[in-house]
Amino acid sequence: MTSTDAATEGHEAVALLDRTRTTVQPELRSTVESLPDSIRRVAMYHFGWEHADGTPASGRAGKAIRPALVLASARALGGEPLHAVRAAVAVELAHNFTLLHDDVIDEDPTRRHRATAWTVFGTPAAIIAGDAMMALALRLLAEDPHPASGAASARLAACVIELCAGQQADCAFEQRAPDEVSLDECVAMAMAKTGALLGSSCALGALYAGADDEEIAAMDAFGREAGLAFQLIDDLIGIWGDPDTTGKPAGADLAAHKKSLPVVAALASGTPAAEELAELYRSPMDGAAIRRAADAVERAGGRDWAQVQAADRMARAVQQLSRAVPDLTAAGDLLALAEFVTRRTR
């Protein structure tokens, strides 16, 4: 792919995400507004629709990558995307359930360039709002008259259980010594924590298009591979991302001693830089130590490994997609989203 082709696909993906937000946001917002007052206030703030005092705000409610995958998957398999809007909203609610909880677990102070919900309303309120969003997602599918809604609800519930297992593994890794987490374990964790929901998003779109079991499985596999590529890029951004772009502090994952994919790849390299990184991970890190750790990850090959792996996973994703959609010209939206995922900077 030339740089011109990549830029074109990038513009296509941005336009697609904009259209998705326009399509999905009315249903998403009305669903969130159905929450009880105290929970709704936290949720409305989290989505950027209100300030902490309840006055209107103009923030964007995320990138809408997962809802876009639902609608694009339905379209690629010959379905009507508008029939899958509730499914798209459900996966976005499930995603934001994870974000509210992740911010508490990781003690992140900012998200989307503003204070995280738990720092504004307190930890219990943020956790409860996240729980309510997950319940809303399942209720939305349960009340959807579409014939695929029952299977979609079961698949999303199973996905969230898998996602929680991935989050549990991620937390457990933090309690283990730097050299006690294998790269295979880390890849499995990332596939569950991130890949499962992107796979489920694609599978829900396929379900709503009336696809058969083989096509649904292929779409799920496409989303999972793309999700792992997404996580690899996210991990790189977590170390080297620009805070002005990401809305998060630089090196936050390193400060938290996260066993992210580039870090574990670096630790497994057997290099002097790996030993240096392991030593840094045994103690709290200030700003200077965080910079040294980032440099050690790069010198140990973790950054290059993650970039190569992201490209490889995207190639695998396209192979899986071709099983469900042999004529890839019908899957242009999905390909544009996949390309966008691996070239993003925030």
C-alpha positions as CSV (number, residue, x, y, z in Angstrom):
1,M,0.0,0.0,0.0
2,T,1.4,3.4,-1.0
3,S,1.3,6.4,1.4
4,T,-1.4,7.9,-0.8
5,D,-3.5,4.8,-0.6
6,A,-3.1,4.8,3.2
7,A,-4.1,8.4,3.5
8,T,-7.2,7.7,1.4
9,E,-8.2,4.8,3.6
10,G,-7.6,6.9,6.6
11,H,-9.9,9.6,5.3
12,E,-12.5,6.9,4.5
13,A,-12.3,5.5,8.0
14,V,-12.7,8.9,9.6
15,A,-15.7,9.7,7.4
16,L,-17.2,6.2,8.3
17,L,-16.7,6.8,12.0
18,D,-18.4,10.2,11.7
19,R,-21.3,8.6,9.9
20,T,-21.5,5.9,12.5
21,R,-21.6,8.5,15.3
22,T,-24.4,10.3,13.5
23,T,-26.4,7.1,13.1
24,V,-25.8,5.6,16.5
25,Q,-25.6,8.5,18.9
26,P,-29.4,9.3,19.1
27,E,-30.2,5.7,20.2
28,L,-27.1,5.6,22.4
29,R,-28.0,8.9,24.1
30,S,-31.7,8.1,24.6
31,T,-30.7,4.7,26.1
32,V,-28.2,6.3,28.6
33,E,-30.8,9.0,29.5
34,S,-33.1,6.2,30.6
35,L,-30.9,5.5,33.6
36,P,-31.9,6.7,37.1
37,D,-30.9,10.3,37.8
38,S,-27.7,9.7,39.9
39,I,-26.3,7.1,37.6
40,R,-27.3,9.0,34.5
41,R,-25.3,12.0,35.7
42,V,-22.1,10.0,35.8
43,A,-22.8,8.3,32.5
44,M,-23.6,11.6,30.7
45,Y,-20.4,13.1,32.0
46,H,-18.4,10.0,31.0
47,F,-19.7,10.3,27.4
48,G,-18.9,14.0,27.3
49,W,-22.5,15.1,26.9
50,E,-22.5,17.0,30.3
51,H,-20.2,18.7,32.6
52,A,-19.8,17.5,36.2
53,D,-22.5,20.0,37.3
54,G,-25.0,18.6,34.8
55,T,-24.8,21.5,32.3
56,P,-24.6,20.5,28.6
57,A,-21.1,19.8,27.2
58,S,-20.0,19.3,23.6
59,G,-17.5,16.4,24.0
60,R,-17.5,13.5,21.6
61,A,-18.6,10.1,23.0
62,G,-15.5,8.2,21.8
63,K,-14.3,7.1,18.3
64,A,-17.2,4.6,17.7
65,I,-14.9,2.0,16.2
66,R,-16.9,-0.9,17.6
67,P,-20.3,0.3,16.5
68,A,-18.7,1.0,13.1
69,L,-17.6,-2.6,12.9
70,V,-21.1,-3.8,13.7
71,L,-22.7,-1.7,10.9
72,A,-19.8,-2.4,8.4
73,S,-20.0,-6.1,9.0
74,A,-23.7,-6.2,8.4
75,R,-23.3,-4.2,5.2
76,A,-20.4,-6.4,3.9
77,L,-22.6,-9.5,4.3
78,G,-25.5,-8.0,2.5
79,G,-27.6,-6.9,5.4
80,E,-29.2,-3.5,6.2
81,P,-26.9,-1.6,8.6
82,L,-29.8,0.4,10.0
83,H,-31.4,-2.8,11.3
84,A,-28.3,-3.4,13.4
85,V,-28.2,0.0,15.2
86,R,-29.3,-1.4,18.5
87,A,-26.6,-4.0,18.3
88,A,-24.1,-1.3,17.6
89,V,-25.3,0.7,20.6
90,A,-25.1,-2.4,22.8
91,V,-21.4,-3.0,22.0
92,E,-20.6,0.7,22.6
93,L,-22.3,0.5,26.0
94,A,-20.3,-2.7,26.8
95,H,-17.1,-1.0,25.7
96,N,-17.8,2.0,28.0
97,F,-18.6,-0.3,30.8
98,T,-15.0,-1.5,30.5
99,L,-13.6,2.0,30.2
100,L,-15.3,3.2,33.4
101,H,-13.9,0.1,35.3
102,D,-10.5,0.3,33.7
103,D,-10.1,3.9,34.8
104,V,-10.8,2.9,38.4
105,I,-8.5,-0.2,38.2
106,D,-5.6,1.7,36.6
107,E,-6.3,4.9,38.6
108,D,-6.2,6.9,35.4
109,P,-6.8,10.6,36.1
110,T,-7.8,11.6,32.5
111,R,-9.7,10.2,29.6
112,R,-10.7,12.1,26.4
113,H,-8.9,15.2,27.6
114,R,-11.0,15.6,30.8
115,A,-10.9,14.1,34.4
116,T,-12.1,10.5,34.6
117,A,-15.5,9.8,36.1
118,W,-14.1,8.2,39.2
119,T,-12.0,11.2,40.0
120,V,-15.1,13.5,39.7
121,F,-17.9,11.4,41.3
122,G,-15.9,8.8,43.3
123,T,-15.0,5.2,42.8
124,P,-18.3,3.6,43.8
125,A,-20.3,5.9,41.5
126,A,-18.1,5.1,38.5
127,I,-18.3,1.4,39.1
128,I,-22.0,1.4,39.5
129,A,-22.4,3.5,36.3
130,G,-20.3,1.0,34.4
131,D,-22.4,-1.9,35.8
132,A,-25.6,-0.1,34.7
133,M,-24.2,0.4,31.2
134,M,-23.6,-3.3,30.8
135,A,-27.1,-4.1,31.9
136,L,-28.4,-1.5,29.5
137,A,-26.5,-3.2,26.6
138,L,-28.1,-6.6,27.3
139,R,-31.6,-5.0,27.9
140,L,-31.3,-3.3,24.6
141,L,-30.7,-6.5,22.7
142,A,-33.4,-8.4,24.8
143,E,-36.0,-5.8,23.7
144,D,-34.9,-5.7,20.1
145,P,-37.5,-7.4,17.9
146,H,-34.9,-8.4,15.3
147,P,-34.7,-12.2,15.0
148,A,-30.9,-12.2,15.6
149,S,-31.2,-10.3,18.9
150,G,-31.3,-13.4,21.2
151,A,-28.2,-14.9,19.7
152,A,-26.5,-11.5,19.7
153,S,-27.3,-11.1,23.4
154,A,-25.8,-14.5,24.3
155,R,-22.7,-13.8,22.2
156,L,-22.1,-10.4,23.8
157,A,-22.6,-11.8,27.3
158,A,-20.1,-14.6,26.6
159,C,-17.7,-12.0,25.2
160,V,-17.9,-9.8,28.3
161,I,-17.1,-12.9,30.5
162,E,-14.0,-13.5,28.3
163,L,-13.1,-9.8,28.4
164,C,-13.3,-9.9,32.3
165,A,-11.0,-12.9,32.3
166,G,-8.5,-11.0,30.2
167,Q,-8.7,-8.0,32.6
168,Q,-8.2,-10.3,35.5
169,A,-5.1,-11.7,33.9
170,D,-3.8,-8.2,33.2
171,C,-4.2,-7.2,36.8
172,A,-2.6,-10.5,38.0
173,F,0.4,-9.8,35.8
174,E,1.1,-6.6,37.8
175,Q,1.7,-8.7,40.9
176,R,4.2,-10.9,39.2
177,A,7.9,-10.3,38.8
178,P,9.0,-8.8,35.4
179,D,10.5,-12.1,34.2
180,E,7.5,-14.2,35.3
181,V,5.1,-13.2,32.5
182,S,5.6,-15.0,29.2
183,L,4.9,-13.5,25.8
184,D,2.3,-16.2,25.0
185,E,0.4,-15.4,28.2
186,C,0.5,-11.7,27.3
187,V,-0.8,-12.3,23.8
188,A,-3.6,-14.5,25.2
189,M,-4.6,-11.8,27.7
190,A,-4.7,-9.1,25.0
191,M,-6.8,-11.3,22.7
192,A,-9.3,-11.7,25.5
193,K,-9.2,-8.2,26.8
194,T,-9.4,-6.4,23.5
195,G,-9.8,-8.8,20.6
196,A,-12.9,-10.5,22.0
197,L,-15.1,-7.3,21.9
198,L,-14.0,-6.4,18.4
199,G,-14.6,-9.9,17.3
200,S,-18.0,-9.8,18.9
201,S,-18.8,-6.5,17.2
202,C,-18.1,-8.1,13.8
203,A,-20.0,-11.3,14.7
204,L,-23.1,-9.2,15.8
205,G,-23.1,-7.4,12.5
206,A,-22.9,-10.8,10.7
207,L,-25.8,-12.1,12.8
208,Y,-28.0,-9.2,12.0
209,A,-27.2,-9.8,8.3
210,G,-28.5,-13.3,8.5
211,A,-25.0,-14.9,7.9
212,D,-24.4,-18.6,8.5
213,D,-22.3,-20.1,11.3
214,E,-19.1,-20.3,9.2
215,E,-19.4,-16.7,8.1
216,I,-20.1,-15.5,11.6
217,A,-17.0,-17.4,12.9
218,A,-14.8,-15.9,10.2
219,M,-16.1,-12.4,11.0
220,D,-15.4,-13.0,14.7
221,A,-11.9,-14.2,13.9
222,F,-11.3,-11.1,11.7
223,G,-12.3,-8.8,14.6
224,R,-10.1,-10.7,17.0
225,E,-7.0,-10.4,14.9
226,A,-7.8,-6.8,14.2
227,G,-8.3,-6.3,17.9
228,L,-4.9,-7.7,18.7
229,A,-3.4,-5.3,16.2
230,F,-5.4,-2.5,17.9
231,Q,-4.0,-3.5,21.3
232,L,-0.5,-3.6,20.0
233,I,-0.8,-0.1,18.7
234,D,-2.6,1.0,21.9
235,D,0.3,-0.4,23.9
236,L,2.8,1.6,21.8
237,I,0.7,4.7,22.3
238,G,0.6,4.0,26.1
239,I,4.4,4.3,26.1
240,W,5.2,6.8,23.4
241,G,1.9,8.6,22.8
242,D,1.7,12.4,22.9
243,P,-0.4,13.4,25.9
244,D,-1.8,16.4,23.9
245,T,-3.2,13.9,21.4
246,T,-4.1,11.0,23.7
247,G,-5.5,12.9,26.6
248,K,-3.5,10.7,29.0
249,P,-0.2,11.2,30.8
250,A,3.0,10.1,28.9
251,G,4.3,6.7,30.0
252,A,1.3,5.9,32.2
253,D,1.5,2.2,31.4
254,L,5.2,2.1,32.4
255,A,4.5,4.1,35.6
256,A,1.9,1.5,36.5
257,H,4.3,-1.4,35.7
258,K,2.0,-2.7,33.1
259,K,3.1,-5.9,31.4
260,S,2.0,-4.7,28.0
261,L,2.9,-6.5,24.8
262,P,6.0,-4.3,23.9
263,V,7.2,-4.5,27.5
264,V,6.9,-8.3,27.8
265,A,8.6,-8.7,24.3
266,A,11.4,-6.5,25.5
267,L,11.8,-8.3,28.8
268,A,11.9,-11.7,26.9
269,S,14.7,-10.5,24.6
270,G,17.6,-11.6,26.8
271,T,19.4,-8.3,26.1
272,P,21.2,-6.0,28.6
273,A,18.3,-3.5,27.9
274,A,15.9,-6.2,29.1
275,E,17.8,-6.5,32.4
276,E,17.8,-2.7,32.8
277,L,14.0,-2.7,32.2
278,A,13.4,-5.5,34.7
279,E,15.3,-3.6,37.3
280,L,13.3,-0.4,36.7
281,Y,10.1,-2.4,37.0
282,R,11.0,-3.6,40.5
283,S,10.7,0.0,41.9
284,P,8.4,3.0,41.7
285,M,9.3,5.2,38.7
286,D,9.5,9.0,38.5
287,G,9.5,10.9,35.3
288,A,13.2,10.2,34.6
289,A,12.8,6.5,35.3
290,I,9.8,6.3,33.0
291,R,11.9,7.8,30.2
292,R,14.7,5.4,30.8
293,A,12.2,2.5,30.8
294,A,10.7,3.6,27.5
295,D,14.2,3.8,26.0
296,A,15.0,0.3,27.4
297,V,11.9,-1.1,25.8
298,E,13.0,0.3,22.4
299,R,16.6,-0.8,22.7
300,A,15.4,-4.3,23.7
301,G,13.4,-4.5,20.5
302,G,9.9,-4.2,22.1
303,R,8.8,-1.3,19.9
304,D,9.9,-2.9,16.6
305,W,8.4,-6.3,17.6
306,A,5.0,-4.7,18.4
307,Q,4.9,-2.8,15.1
308,V,5.8,-5.9,13.1
309,Q,3.2,-8.0,15.0
310,A,0.5,-5.4,14.4
311,A,1.1,-5.6,10.6
312,D,1.1,-9.4,10.8
313,R,-2.1,-9.6,12.8
314,M,-3.8,-7.3,10.3
315,A,-2.7,-9.6,7.4
316,R,-4.3,-12.5,9.3
317,A,-7.4,-10.5,9.9
318,V,-7.8,-9.9,6.1
319,Q,-7.3,-13.6,5.5
320,Q,-10.2,-14.3,7.9
321,L,-12.4,-11.7,6.4
322,S,-11.9,-13.2,2.9
323,R,-13.5,-16.4,4.2
324,A,-16.7,-14.6,4.9
325,V,-16.5,-12.0,2.1
326,P,-14.6,-13.6,-0.8
327,D,-15.0,-10.4,-2.9
328,L,-13.2,-7.9,-0.6
329,T,-14.5,-5.0,-2.6
330,A,-17.8,-5.5,-0.7
331,A,-15.8,-5.1,2.6
332,G,-14.3,-1.7,1.8
333,D,-15.5,-0.2,5.1
334,L,-14.1,-3.0,7.2
335,L,-10.7,-2.8,5.4
336,A,-10.6,1.0,5.9
337,L,-11.4,0.6,9.6
338,A,-8.7,-2.1,9.9
339,E,-6.1,0.1,8.3
340,F,-7.2,3.0,10.5
341,V,-6.8,0.9,13.6
342,T,-3.1,0.1,12.9
343,R,-2.2,3.7,11.9
344,R,-3.9,5.7,14.6
345,T,-1.9,7.8,17.1
346,R,-4.5,8.0,20.0
